[in-house]
């Protein structure tokens, strides 16, 4: 009887022939949340989660077009948000990507059931059938609460939800539900352990691995292939983390173990049945292979790296920009790291630019893409557009303001370059290093506009400023993009020789060398000849 109650509590009206429209939407949304931890990566912005592919799959299953399915679900969520069923309100708000509200409704549903439970307690402390049903529904709501909190990065409270559910689940009576909840607890412990990039919660990490092993006591490959694969993949993700942070032989052992666990998970995961989980496993395989490749040399390294790229590419067959943007961007970032190792700069730049489509505030992706386009690939217009979009979002970023001025120059926007330099030239609030860079760009753009008269004065100011610096002062500006642009731009052809000498001067490694070379460049500056 208890197993029957469990099924009814978790999947009402299981047989599709007996489902009406409302029931089938409820089941779809319940399963959507249940599968969320394997299908999606936790993310701060719910807008980046796309349920479109899951909706299309469900529409096909129930004989609707995606548009009809979406309309049916929309109607259901509207109705439920005007009803009193807290559990269904939680489902509705999860689909609407109102994760905070969904969590509140699931929590309120648990509290409500706890209060109702007192009515069904027997004299011996047990509960009648109605009470047992309430307990199982409360467990269901606690698990859903944990899933929603986990997906929204609130791992600590997700852990509390799973821990509150476990005492009400008998391992002997409901082993599958017990093991599934233990697995959920382990996944949240694992993400809590590694969520802080500066420190690792070792206790949480140990707890996660212990939970995965407990879940595997029930989830065997022969009897529970899907859940067995989830546990294997969860173990792999913790071992990947341990391998990534450990660089010696122990680290290599973790990576090798992770690869084995990933391959185990793939053995019982079919792309056709669980495409998003399959793609996650493939992406993890890419990480395991690439990191091992980074640590090897020669043919073995090349083989591992190429195999990792193949794994990432397989993941991207499912993880598309449209269907799973956050997961797509995660895989693009991993590919960028791998291509960086291969020094395949066009692909590194492309992958980082892709990351910015989803995470436009990713400083690492922006810097890598921008610098490569500007100073390695010499795609100056693309570099300019990237820089401009970044400053639109981060207008107070001083360094990138100056970098954008450089890009005004290297895209032949010489007049605009002069206009952008003006506020810096009129201020005394910046460092000697900033003013040195401003002087370099000022001289370059003035010569591009055939304005020679002001150059000697700028050089005098630069020399005076250099005289005030310490012995170890250096400008340290990478001029590769500027020098390449000057070599290609016809309006600067008359000035190339002198600019070459000037750029070589400011690239010197200490103050005295810079000062001497700039003075020589000043002596050689001849406007009439230019």
N, C-alpha and C positions, 0 to 999 in steps of 0.2 A: 504493500500500500504506500509506504514512504517513497519508493522509487517512482510510483505513478504520480504522487503529489509533486515530486521534484520536476518531472517532465511538464506537468500542467502549469507549474509555477514559472518555469523558465521559457517554455515555448507553447503558449496557449493556442489551441485549435491547430495542432500540428499538421493534420492531414489537409492538403490543399483543397480537396474536394469539399471539405466542411468549412472552409474559410469564407467569410464575407470580406468586403473590401477593407473595412477597418482592421480586421484581424490580421490580414496579410501585410498591411503597412506596419502594424505594430511589430510583427515578427521580423520584417526587413530591418526596421530601425534598431530593434534589439540586437540582431546579428551584426548590424553595421558597427555598433559600439563594441560588441564582443570581439570582433575581428580588428578593431582599430589599432590595438597595440602591435599587431603583426603587419598590418597594411600601411600604417603611417608612422612617420617619425614624430616625436613630441616637438611642439612648435609654439612659440609665443603668440604668433598671429594666426588665428583660426581661418582668416580669409585665404590663406595659402593652402588650405586643405580642400580638395575637390572630390566630392562624392559622385561626380558624373559617371565615372566608369562603373562603380558599384550599382548606381541607379540603372544604367543601361543593361547590365547583366541581369538585374532583377526584372526589369521590364520584359526582357526576352523570355525569362522563366515563367512569368505570369501571363504572357501573351498580349502585352501592351507595347505601344511605341514609347520611346523615351519621353516624348512630350506628354503623352497620356499618363505615364507613370509619375512624372513630375507633378502634373496637375492633381493626381489622386493624393499624392503625399502632401502637397501643399494644402489641399482641402482638409486632410486629416489633421495636420498640425494646427490649422486655424481652429478647427472644432475643439481639439484637445486643450488648446490654450484658453478656451472659454469654459472648460469643464473643471471638475474638482479632483480628477484622478492625478495625483502628484507624480506617480510613476510615468504615466503617459505624457504628462507635461515635460518631464525630464527628457524623454525620447524626442519629443517635438523640438525642444530647444537645442538639443544636440544637433539635430539635422539642420536647424537654422544657424548653427555655428555660434550659438550663444552659450558657450561652455560654462560660464559663471552661473548663469540662470539654471542650466541643466543640472549642475552640481547641487545648487540650492534645492531644487525640486526633489532630486533623489535623496538628499539628506533629510528633507522634511518628510518624505515618504517613509524613511526608516524610523524617524521619531514617531510618526503617526501610528505605524504598525506596532512599535514598542508599547505605546500607550494602550492600544486595543488588545494587546496580548494578555493583559492582566485579566480580562474577562473570561479567558479560556483556560486558565490554569486550574488543574485538578488538585485534590487535597494532597496527593503524594508528590506534588511539585512538577509533575509532567503536564502535558497539554493534550487536549482533545484534537480531533482531526482538523477542526478549523484553526486551532492554535498552531498546529504543525504547518499548515498552509501559510499562515502569517509569518512564521519563522523563515520558511524557505523564500517567501517573497521579500522578506527583509534582507536575507542573504543576497538575493538577486540584486536588490537595490544598492546594497553596500558595494557589491562587485562593480556595478555600473558606475557608481560614484567614484570608485577607485580608477576605473578606466578613463573617465572624463578628466579627473584631476591629473592623472599621469600624462595624458595627451596635451594638457595645458601646462606641463612642466612643474606642477605642484606635487613632486614626488613624496615629500614628507607626509602630506595629508592623504595621498593615495595609499601609502603604506599603512596608515592608521585605519583606513577603511577596510583594507583586506584583513588586517589583524583583528578588527572587530567582528568580521564575518566568520573567521576560522573556528572560534569556540562553538559555533552553532552548526558546524558541519562534521558529521561523524565519518572518519576515514573508513570505518568498517561498513557502514550503511551506504554512504554516498562517496565511494573512493574517487570517482571521476571528478565530481565537483570539488572535493577536498584538494586533489592534485592540481586542478586548474587554478584554484585560488592560491595555492602555495606557489605555483609557477608565476602567477600575476604578482604576488608579493616579491618574489625574487627579481623579476624584471624591474620593478620600481626601486628596490634596494640597489640594484646594479646601476641604474641611471642616476640615483641619488649619489652613489659613491663616486661617480666620474663626472658629475655635473659641474663641479667647481674645477676650472682649468688649472688653478694654482695648487690645490691640495686634493688628496684622495681620502675618502672616508673608508679606511681599511675595515672597520667593523661592519659597515654596510656591505662592502664587497664580499667579505667572508660569509655574511648572512645570505647574500644572493646566491653564491655558489652552493651553499648548503641547501637552500630552497630548491634549486634546480635538481640536485641529486635526490632530494626527497620526492619531487614530482616524478622523477624517472623510476621510482619504486612502483608506481602505478602505470605510468605511460610507457609501455613497452612497444618496440617497433612492430611486433606482430599483431598486437591488439589495438593500439592507438597510434597508428603511423603519423597522423597529422600533429597531434600533441607531442609525440616523441620528437618530431622534427623541430617544433617550436622550442622544446627544452634543449635540444642539441644546438640550435642556433643561438639561444640565449647564453649557453655555456661558451660558445665560440666568441660571442661579443665581449664577454668578460676576459677571456683569454687573449683576444686581440688587444684589448686595452692594456693588459699586463705585458704583453709582448712589445707593444709600441713604446711603453715607458721604460722598458728594460733593454739595454743595448748589448748585454753580454750573451754567453751561451744559454743562460736561463731564459733570456728574452727570446732567443731563437727557438727554444723548446716550447714556449707558450705559443708562438706563431705557428709552429708545426702542428701542435695539438689543436689549435683553432682551425687550421685547414682541414684536419681530419674530421672535426665536429661539423664543419660546414658541408663537407662532402657527404657525411652521414645524413644531414638534413635534406640535401638535394635528392638523395636516393628515394625518399618517400614523399617528395613534394612535386606535384605535377603543375607545370605552368598553366595548363588549361583550366585546372580546378582552383588554384590559388595563385594567380599571376602576380599579385603585389607582394605577397610573402616570398614567392620564388625570386622576384627581382631583388628583394632585400638580401636574400641569401647570396645571390650572384654578386651583389655589390660588396658584401662582406668577404666573399672569396677574392674579389679584386684587391681588397685591402691586404688580406693575408699574403697573397702572392707578391704584390708589389713591394710590401715591406721586407719580405724575405729577399726579393731581388735587389733592393737597395743595399743589402748587407753582403751580397755575394759579388763576385767579379767574373769577368769573362763570359763564356757561353751560357753557364748556368744562370747568371744574372740576367742576360738577355732573354733567355727562355721564360724565366719567371715574370719578367716585366711584360713581355708580349702576351703571355697567358693572362696576366692581370688586366691588360687592356681589353682582351677578348671578353673577360668576365664582366667588366664595366659596360662594354657595348651590349652584351646580352641583357644586362639590367636596364639599359636605356631603351631596349625594344618595348619594355613595359612602362618604365618610368619616363614619361614624356612631359614636356613643358606644359601641355594643356591638361593632361589627366592628373599628374602628381607633381606639381611644380617644386615643392620643397625637396622631395626625394630626388627629382631630376637634378636640382641644383647641387644637392649633396654629392651625387655621383659625378657631376661635372667638376666639382672641386677636387674629388679624388683623382679624376683623370688629369687635371691640371698638375697635381703633384707628381704624378707618374711621368707625364710628358716633360716636366721640368728636369727630372732625372735624366731623360733622354736628350735634353737640350733641344727639344722640338719646339722652338719659341713660337711659331705661328699657332700651334695647337694649344700651347699654354695660354697665350693671349685670348684665343677664341673661347676656351673653357672658362677662364675667369670672367670674360665678358658675359658669358651665359649665366654664371652665378649671379652677376649684378642684375640680371633681368628679374630675378626672384628676390634677391637680397641686396637692394641698391645701397645699403649702408655698410656692406662688408668692406672694411678698410683694406684687409689683406688682398681680396680679389681686385679691388680698384687699383691699389698700388702696383700689383704685379702686372695687370693688363696695361695700365697707363704708361708705366716705365718701359715695358717691352715695345709698345707701339711707338713711343717717342724716341727711344734710344737704341733699339735693336732692330726693329722692323722698319722704322722710319716711315710709318703710316701716320703722318702728322695730323691729318684731318680727323682720323678716328681718335687719336690721342686727345686732340682738342675737344671733341664732343664729349668724351668720357670725363675729362677734367671739368668741363662746363656743367655737366649734369651733377657731378659730385658737389661742386660749389653751390649749385641751386639748392641742394639739400643741406650743405654744411657751409654756410656763408662766412663763418668765422674762422675757417681753417686757413691760417696765415701761410703756411708752407705751400698749400695748393693754390692759393691766390697768386703766389710768385711763380709757381709752375705753370699756371694758366697764362701768365704774361709771356713766359718763354714760348708757349704754344701759339700765342697771337703772332709772335715773330716767325715761328717756323711754319705758319700757314699763310705767310705774306700779308697778314693783317697789321701792317706796320703803323698805320695811323692809330688804330685801336690800341696797339702795343704802347705807343707813346702816351695815349690817354690813360691807360691803366697804370703806367709808371708814375704819373703826375702826383697822386696822393702820397706816394712813398717819398718822392723827391722833396715834397713840401713839409714833411714831418721829420721830427728828431727823436721819435719814439722807438726806433728799431736798433738792432745790434749792428756791429761792424760787418758781420758776415752777411746780413740781409742787405746792407747798403752796397757791399761789394758785388753781390749778385745783381742788384738793381743797376749798378754802373755798367756791368757787362752787357746787360740787355739794352740799356739806354744807348750806349755807344753803337751796338749792333744795329738797332732799329733806326737810329739817326743816319747812319751811313746808308742803310737801305733806302732812305728817303732823300739821299744826296744832300744831307745837312751836315756840313763839316765844321762849321764855326764853333759849335759848342763842345766838340770832342776834346780839345786840349784842356778845357776847364774841368771836364769830368775826370780826365786822367790826373789832373793836379789834385782834385779832391780825393781820388782813390789813393794816390801816393801819400797824401797827408794822413789819411786814415790808417794806412798800413804802418806808418811810422809810430803810431800810438799803440800798436798791438804787441803782444808777447812774442818771444822767439819762435814758439811752436805754432803760431797762427797759420792756418791755411784755409782756403776757400772751399775746397773739396767738391766743387760742382762738376757733375758729369756733363761734359759738353758734347758728347757724341752726336746727339740729335742736332744741336745747333751747327756743329761743324759740317755734318752731312748736308744740312739744308743750305748752308752757305756755298758748299761745293756745287750745288745743283741750281741755285737761283741766279738767273742771269743779271738781275739788277745789282747783285752784289759782286759780280765778276771783277770789276775794277778794284775792289777792296779785299779780295781773297788773300793775297799775299800778306798784307799788313794784319788783317784779322787773324790769320793763322799764327803770326808771331805773337799777337796780343793774347789769343786763347792759350797758347803754350806758356805764356808768362803767368797767367792767373792759375794755371794748373800746377805750378811748382809746389813743393811739399812743405815749405816753411816761409816765415815772413821775409827774411833777408833775400831768399832766392826770388820770391814773388816781387819784392820791391825793386831789386836790381833789374829783373827782366821787364817789368812794367816801365821803368825809367828808360830802358833801351827802346822799348816799343814807342814811347812818347817821342823820343828823339828821332825815330824813323817815320813818324807820322807826317805825311806831306799831302795836304788837301788838294793842292793844285794838280799833283801827279795822279791822285785818285780820281 
